[in-house]
């Protein structure tokens, strides 16, 4: 009897242990988030592959679960992270070298052409001056010869007029000398004008080169570049979202982290914004800006945005069917209003709309500016290192999406 009683007691204790284990096994799946899963029991762990809580060793779980829970706020920068202005110095130097080279080539060709033109013009002027001087000399020689031939006759026949003839010859000689001096002065003036024109041409070329380089530098510094952006979330799994909207009252309120890098020297403040999300022609969700979003110049800024998806039961099934075929496309209509800023001053206000922006759900892209979160125990150390190195190594799936208001900001900017 005692042995039978002991056996029954042992079996009862064993059944209680099995029941307790089964209770713990079932309780793990009831926890829907990482924090409650890790705090529930030592036998539960949270799996990053399906973002669900499983019992350790469960065939539906994972071999090793996460040891630290991370939240969306862990990825958000508290202050904008300065990364500098674009383009890189190498691009600026390359463009300047190209502009200087082209300018030197142009100036060299123009200088050669001006030399030929000046030589031709100078030779023409010199030829005219020499012809004028020769003509004057020939006139003088002819008059002198005639005066010598007729000198005796004139002396014999017009002796009383000898004094007048001498005076007339002196006047003609004086006129010839005056004409020659005038021509010499004219040639000197031509040479001075040519030297003055050369200096004016040099000053014009130098001014033109300076203005060209200045405009090029200012264009490189202030020409608007398209801001880059990412939508990042460690739980940004469209499959889990669409599973959740398969219920009788499908409704999803979802938060995503938007990271914006603005390499322009002008900032932008998005003051208001609203977007309607359509599947085909049916309204399935909306987004509305809760507070102003500031994208500071030369910095990376983060903001947490809330997206509400409420498609209805029939439309939820249609969404899931399209998603399973990788053909789920959302059409987004948005209106925004904001201001371009320079320091603390608003210099220009923008108000516009972006109709029919198509977004293919599930299209992954390489992200470069969003924080990622490590799944190891040294997450916080890695995150600190990432902040120090600006754009460091991350390891969480992020999905880049068509953020319509940022695209419109870039186009208007």
C-alpha positions as CSV (number, residue, x, y, z in Angstrom):
1,X,0.0,0.0,0.0
2,X,2.8,2.4,0.9
3,X,4.5,1.7,-2.5
4,X,1.3,2.3,-4.3
5,X,0.7,5.5,-2.4
6,X,4.3,6.7,-3.2
7,X,3.8,5.9,-6.9
8,X,0.6,7.8,-7.0
9,X,2.2,10.8,-5.3
10,X,5.1,10.7,-7.7
11,X,2.8,10.6,-10.7
12,X,0.7,13.4,-9.3
13,X,3.9,15.5,-8.8
14,X,5.0,14.7,-12.3
15,X,1.7,15.6,-13.8
16,X,1.7,18.9,-11.9
17,X,5.2,19.7,-13.2
18,X,4.1,18.8,-16.8
19,X,1.0,21.0,-16.3
20,X,3.1,23.8,-15.0
21,X,5.5,23.5,-18.0
22,X,2.6,23.4,-20.4
23,X,1.1,26.5,-18.7
24,X,4.4,28.3,-19.1
25,X,4.6,27.1,-22.7
26,X,1.2,28.5,-23.5
27,X,1.8,31.7,-21.6
28,X,4.7,32.7,-23.8
29,X,2.6,33.0,-26.9
30,X,0.2,35.3,-25.2
31,X,2.7,38.1,-25.0
32,X,2.6,40.3,-28.0
33,X,5.6,42.6,-27.4
34,X,9.3,42.1,-26.5
35,X,9.2,43.7,-23.1
36,X,6.4,41.7,-21.7
37,X,7.9,38.5,-23.2
38,X,11.3,38.9,-21.5
39,X,9.6,39.9,-18.2
40,X,7.2,37.0,-18.3
41,X,9.4,34.1,-17.5
42,X,12.9,32.8,-18.0
43,X,11.6,30.1,-20.3
44,X,10.3,32.6,-22.8
45,X,12.3,34.5,-25.4
46,X,11.4,36.9,-28.2
47,X,12.3,36.0,-31.8
48,X,13.4,38.7,-34.2
49,X,12.4,36.6,-37.3
50,X,8.7,36.8,-36.6
51,X,8.6,39.4,-33.8
52,X,6.7,37.0,-31.5
53,X,7.2,35.5,-28.1
54,X,8.0,31.7,-28.0
55,X,9.0,29.3,-25.3
56,X,12.7,28.4,-25.4
57,X,13.0,25.2,-27.5
58,X,9.7,25.6,-29.2
59,X,9.7,24.3,-32.8
60,X,7.8,27.4,-33.9
61,X,10.3,29.8,-32.4
62,X,14.0,30.5,-33.0
63,X,17.2,28.9,-31.6
64,X,18.3,32.1,-29.8
65,X,16.1,35.0,-29.0
66,X,17.0,38.6,-28.4
67,X,18.5,39.5,-25.1
68,X,17.6,43.2,-25.1
69,X,14.4,44.9,-26.4
70,X,14.8,47.9,-28.6
71,X,12.2,50.6,-29.3
72,X,11.6,53.0,-32.1
73,X,12.7,55.8,-29.8
74,X,16.1,54.2,-29.5
75,X,16.8,55.0,-33.1
76,X,15.6,58.5,-33.1
77,X,18.2,61.3,-32.9
78,X,17.5,63.7,-30.1
79,X,19.2,66.5,-32.1
80,X,19.9,66.9,-35.8
81,X,23.2,65.3,-36.7
82,X,25.5,67.7,-38.7
83,X,27.0,66.0,-41.7
84,X,28.2,69.0,-43.8
85,X,27.1,70.6,-47.0
86,X,27.3,69.1,-50.5
87,X,28.8,68.6,-52.9
88,X,32.1,67.1,-51.6
89,X,35.3,69.2,-51.9
90,X,36.7,66.9,-54.6
91,X,33.7,67.7,-56.8
92,X,34.2,71.4,-56.3
93,X,37.9,71.2,-57.1
94,X,37.3,69.1,-60.2
95,X,34.7,71.6,-61.5
96,X,36.9,74.5,-60.8
97,X,39.8,72.9,-62.6
98,X,37.6,72.2,-65.6
99,X,36.4,75.8,-65.7
100,X,39.9,77.2,-65.4
101,X,41.1,74.9,-68.2
102,X,38.3,75.8,-70.5
103,X,38.8,79.5,-69.7
104,X,42.5,79.3,-70.4
105,X,41.9,77.6,-73.7
106,X,39.4,80.3,-74.7
107,X,41.6,83.1,-73.6
108,X,44.6,81.6,-75.5
109,X,42.6,81.3,-78.7
110,X,41.2,84.8,-78.4
111,X,44.7,86.2,-77.7
112,X,46.1,84.6,-80.8
113,X,43.2,85.9,-82.9
114,X,43.7,89.4,-81.4
115,X,47.4,89.3,-82.3
116,X,46.7,88.5,-85.9
117,X,44.0,91.2,-86.1
118,X,46.2,93.8,-84.4
119,X,49.2,93.0,-86.7
120,X,47.0,93.3,-89.8
121,X,45.5,96.6,-88.6
122,X,48.9,98.0,-87.6
123,X,50.4,97.1,-91.0
124,X,47.5,98.8,-92.7
125,X,47.9,102.0,-90.7
126,X,51.7,102.0,-91.2
127,X,51.2,101.6,-94.9
128,X,48.8,104.5,-95.0
129,X,51.2,106.7,-93.0
130,X,54.2,105.7,-95.2
131,X,52.2,106.4,-98.3
132,X,51.1,109.8,-97.0
133,X,54.7,110.6,-96.0
134,X,56.1,109.5,-99.4
135,X,53.4,111.6,-101.2
136,X,54.4,114.6,-99.2
137,X,58.1,114.0,-100.0
138,X,57.4,113.6,-103.7
139,X,55.4,116.9,-103.7
140,X,58.2,118.6,-102.0
141,X,60.8,117.2,-104.4
142,X,58.8,118.1,-107.4
143,X,58.3,121.7,-106.2
144,X,62.0,122.0,-105.4
145,X,63.0,120.7,-108.9
146,X,60.6,123.1,-110.7
147,X,61.9,126.0,-108.6
148,X,65.6,125.1,-109.6
149,X,64.8,124.9,-113.3
150,X,62.9,128.1,-113.5
151,X,65.1,130.0,-111.1
152,X,67.1,131.8,-113.6
153,X,64.1,132.8,-115.7
154,X,62.3,133.9,-112.7
155,X,65.3,135.9,-111.5
156,X,65.6,137.5,-114.9
157,X,62.0,138.2,-115.6
158,X,60.7,138.8,-112.1
159,X,63.5,140.3,-110.3
160,X,61.2,142.5,-108.3
161,X,59.2,139.4,-107.1
162,X,62.3,137.5,-105.8
163,X,61.7,138.4,-102.3
164,X,58.1,137.2,-102.5
165,X,59.1,133.9,-104.1
166,X,61.5,133.2,-101.3
167,X,58.8,133.9,-98.8
168,X,56.4,131.6,-100.7
169,X,59.0,128.8,-100.6
170,X,59.5,129.2,-96.9
171,X,55.8,128.9,-96.4
172,X,55.5,125.7,-98.5
173,X,58.5,124.2,-96.6
174,X,56.9,125.1,-93.3
175,X,53.6,123.5,-94.4
176,X,55.4,120.3,-95.5
177,X,57.2,120.1,-92.1
178,X,53.9,120.7,-90.3
179,X,52.2,117.9,-92.3
180,X,55.0,115.5,-91.6
181,X,54.9,116.3,-87.9
182,X,51.1,115.8,-87.9
183,X,51.5,112.4,-89.5
184,X,54.1,111.4,-86.9
185,X,51.8,112.5,-84.1
186,X,49.0,110.5,-85.6
187,X,51.1,107.4,-85.7
188,X,52.2,107.9,-82.1
189,X,48.5,108.3,-81.1
190,X,47.6,105.1,-82.9
191,X,50.3,103.2,-81.0
192,X,49.1,104.7,-77.7
193,X,45.5,103.7,-78.5
194,X,46.6,100.1,-79.3
195,X,48.4,99.9,-75.9
196,X,45.3,101.2,-74.2
197,X,43.1,98.7,-76.0
198,X,45.4,95.9,-74.9
199,X,45.1,96.9,-71.2
200,X,41.3,97.2,-71.6
201,X,41.1,93.7,-73.2
202,X,43.2,92.2,-70.4
203,X,41.0,93.9,-67.7
204,X,37.9,92.6,-69.4
205,X,39.2,89.0,-69.6
206,X,40.3,89.1,-66.0
207,X,36.9,90.4,-64.9
208,X,35.1,87.8,-67.0
209,X,37.2,85.0,-65.5
210,X,36.6,86.2,-61.9
211,X,32.9,86.5,-62.5
212,X,32.7,83.0,-64.1
213,X,34.6,81.4,-61.2
214,X,32.5,83.2,-58.6
215,X,29.3,82.1,-60.3
216,X,30.5,78.5,-60.5
217,X,31.4,78.4,-56.8
218,X,28.2,80.0,-55.7
219,X,26.2,77.6,-57.9
220,X,28.0,74.6,-56.4
221,X,27.4,75.9,-52.9
222,X,23.8,76.9,-53.2
223,X,22.3,74.8,-56.0
224,X,19.5,72.8,-54.4
225,X,20.1,69.0,-54.1
226,X,17.4,66.4,-53.5
227,X,17.3,65.5,-49.8
228,X,17.8,61.8,-49.1
229,X,15.4,60.0,-46.8
230,X,14.5,56.7,-45.3
231,X,11.5,55.1,-43.6
232,X,13.0,52.8,-41.0
233,X,11.5,50.5,-38.3
234,X,12.7,47.2,-36.9
235,X,9.0,46.1,-37.0
236,X,8.3,47.5,-40.4
237,X,7.0,44.2,-41.8
238,X,4.2,44.6,-44.2
239,X,3.3,41.0,-44.0
240,X,2.5,41.3,-40.3
241,X,0.5,44.4,-40.9
242,X,-1.6,42.8,-43.6
243,X,-2.1,39.8,-41.4
244,X,-3.5,42.1,-38.7
245,X,-6.0,43.7,-41.1
246,X,-7.5,40.4,-42.0
247,X,-9.7,40.6,-38.9
248,X,-13.3,41.5,-38.8
249,X,-12.5,45.1,-37.9
250,X,-9.2,45.7,-39.6
251,X,-7.4,48.8,-38.2
252,X,-3.7,49.5,-37.9
253,X,-2.1,52.5,-36.3
254,X,1.5,52.3,-37.1
255,X,4.5,54.4,-36.3
256,X,7.6,54.6,-38.5
257,X,10.9,56.5,-38.2
258,X,11.6,59.0,-41.0
259,X,15.2,60.1,-41.4
260,X,16.0,63.1,-43.6
261,X,19.4,64.3,-44.7
262,X,19.5,67.8,-46.1
263,X,22.9,68.7,-47.6
264,X,21.6,72.1,-48.8
265,X,22.6,75.4,-47.2
266,X,19.0,76.3,-46.8
267,X,16.8,74.6,-44.2
268,X,13.1,73.6,-44.6
269,X,10.3,73.6,-42.1
270,X,7.2,71.5,-43.0
271,X,4.4,73.2,-41.1
272,X,1.4,71.2,-42.2
273,X,0.8,68.1,-44.3
274,X,-1.8,65.6,-45.0
275,X,-1.9,62.4,-47.2
276,X,-4.6,60.0,-48.3
277,X,-3.6,56.5,-49.1
278,X,-5.6,54.7,-51.8
279,X,-5.7,51.1,-53.0
280,X,-7.0,51.3,-56.6
281,X,-9.8,53.8,-56.0
282,X,-10.6,52.9,-52.3
283,X,-9.4,55.0,-49.4
284,X,-7.5,52.7,-47.1
285,X,-5.4,55.0,-44.9
286,X,-4.2,58.4,-44.1
287,X,-1.4,60.4,-42.6
288,X,-1.4,63.8,-41.0
289,X,1.5,65.8,-39.7
290,X,1.1,66.2,-36.0
291,X,3.8,68.8,-35.4
292,X,6.2,70.8,-37.6
293,X,9.1,68.9,-39.2
294,X,12.3,70.8,-39.5
295,X,15.1,69.6,-41.9
296,X,18.0,71.7,-40.9
297,X,20.7,72.6,-43.4
298,X,23.6,70.2,-43.6
299,X,22.1,67.8,-41.1
300,X,20.2,64.5,-40.6
301,X,16.9,64.9,-38.8
302,X,14.6,62.2,-37.4
303,X,10.9,62.3,-36.8
304,X,8.4,59.6,-35.8
305,X,5.3,59.6,-38.1
306,X,2.0,57.8,-37.4
307,X,0.2,56.0,-40.3
308,X,-3.4,54.9,-39.9
309,X,-4.6,52.0,-42.2
310,X,-8.3,51.1,-42.0
311,X,-9.3,49.4,-45.2
312,X,-12.4,47.4,-44.3
313,X,-12.8,43.7,-44.3
314,X,-13.3,43.1,-48.1
315,X,-10.6,45.6,-49.0
316,X,-8.3,44.0,-46.4
317,X,-8.6,40.7,-48.3
318,X,-7.9,42.4,-51.6
319,X,-4.8,44.0,-50.1
320,X,-3.5,40.7,-48.9
321,X,-4.1,39.0,-52.3
322,X,-2.2,41.8,-54.1
323,X,0.6,41.7,-51.5
324,X,1.0,37.9,-51.8
325,X,1.5,38.4,-55.6
326,X,4.0,41.3,-54.9
327,X,1.6,43.6,-56.8
328,X,0.3,45.8,-53.9
329,X,0.5,49.4,-55.0
330,X,-0.7,52.3,-52.9
331,X,-1.6,55.6,-54.5
332,X,-0.8,58.6,-52.3
333,X,-2.3,62.1,-52.7
334,X,-0.8,64.7,-50.4
335,X,-0.8,68.4,-49.7
336,X,1.9,70.2,-47.9
337,X,2.8,73.7,-46.7
338,X,6.2,74.8,-45.4
339,X,8.9,77.5,-45.5
340,X,12.5,77.6,-46.7
341,X,14.6,79.0,-44.0
342,X,18.0,80.7,-43.7
343,X,19.1,80.4,-40.1
344,X,16.1,81.6,-38.0
345,X,14.5,83.5,-40.9
346,X,11.8,82.3,-43.2
347,X,12.6,83.5,-46.7
348,X,10.1,81.7,-48.8
349,X,6.8,79.9,-48.3
350,X,5.8,76.8,-50.2
351,X,2.3,75.3,-50.5
352,X,1.6,72.6,-53.1
353,X,0.2,69.2,-53.7
354,X,1.5,65.9,-55.0
355,X,-1.2,63.8,-56.7
356,X,-1.1,60.1,-57.5
357,X,2.3,59.0,-56.1
358,X,2.7,55.3,-56.5
359,X,4.3,53.2,-53.8
360,X,5.0,49.5,-54.3
361,X,4.7,47.8,-50.9
362,X,7.6,45.6,-49.9
363,X,10.1,47.2,-52.3
364,X,13.4,47.1,-50.3
365,X,16.2,49.4,-50.9
366,X,19.6,50.1,-49.4
367,X,19.4,52.7,-46.7
368,X,22.2,54.9,-45.7
369,X,21.1,57.5,-43.2
370,X,18.7,55.7,-40.8
371,X,19.9,54.3,-37.5
372,X,19.8,50.6,-37.3
373,X,19.7,48.5,-34.1
374,X,21.9,45.7,-33.2
375,X,20.4,42.5,-31.8
376,X,23.4,41.8,-29.6
377,X,23.9,42.7,-26.0
378,X,26.3,45.5,-26.9
379,X,23.5,47.4,-28.7
380,X,24.0,50.6,-26.8
381,X,27.7,50.6,-27.3
382,X,27.2,50.1,-31.0
383,X,24.7,52.9,-31.1
384,X,27.1,55.3,-29.4
385,X,29.8,54.4,-31.9
386,X,27.3,54.9,-34.7
387,X,26.6,58.4,-33.5
388,X,30.2,59.3,-33.3
389,X,30.9,58.0,-36.8
390,X,27.9,59.7,-38.2
391,X,26.7,57.1,-40.7
392,X,28.0,53.8,-39.2
393,X,27.0,50.1,-39.4
394,X,23.4,49.1,-38.8
395,X,21.6,45.8,-38.9
396,X,17.8,46.1,-39.1
397,X,15.5,45.8,-42.1
398,X,14.4,49.2,-43.2
399,X,12.1,49.9,-46.1
400,X,12.6,53.0,-48.2
401,X,9.3,54.4,-49.3
402,X,8.1,57.3,-51.5
403,X,7.6,60.0,-48.9
404,X,5.7,62.4,-51.0
405,X,6.1,65.6,-49.0
406,X,9.8,65.3,-49.0
407,X,9.9,64.8,-52.8
408,X,7.7,67.9,-53.2
409,X,10.0,69.8,-50.9
410,X,13.0,68.9,-53.0
411,X,11.3,69.9,-56.3
412,X,10.1,73.2,-54.9
413,X,13.4,73.9,-53.1
